[in-house]
Amino acid sequence: MAEEKFDRGTALTIFGTDRHEDLVALAVSLVIALLVYLYV
């Protein structure tokens, strides 16, 4: 039986690759965590 290609689940993204999207999400989450740490 042929293996099926992995489905990302959605094509609604502004990023070309999953890796780029993950890196941007990581950077944004680190900035949010730093702001919470500084202001709370």
C-alpha positions in Angstrom: 0.0 0.0 0.0 1.4 3.4 -0.9 2.0 5.8 1.9 -0.1 9.0 1.9 1.5 12.4 1.9 1.3 14.2 5.3 -1.6 16.7 5.3 -0.7 20.0 7.1 -4.3 20.6 7.9 -4.6 24.0 6.3 -3.2 26.0 3.5 -4.1 29.3 5.2 -0.6 30.4 6.2 1.7 33.3 5.2 4.8 31.2 5.7 6.4 29.0 3.0 7.5 26.2 5.3 6.5 24.7 8.6 10.0 25.4 10.0 9.8 29.1 9.3 6.3 29.2 10.9 7.6 27.4 14.0 10.6 29.7 14.4 8.4 32.8 14.2 6.0 31.4 16.7 8.9 30.6 19.1 10.3 34.1 18.8 6.9 35.7 19.4 6.3 33.4 22.4 9.7 34.3 23.9 8.9 38.1 23.5 5.6 37.6 25.2 7.2 35.6 28.0 9.8 38.3 28.5 7.2 41.1 28.6 5.1 39.1 31.2 8.3 38.6 33.3 9.2 42.3 33.2 5.7 43.7 33.9 4.3 41.2 36.4 
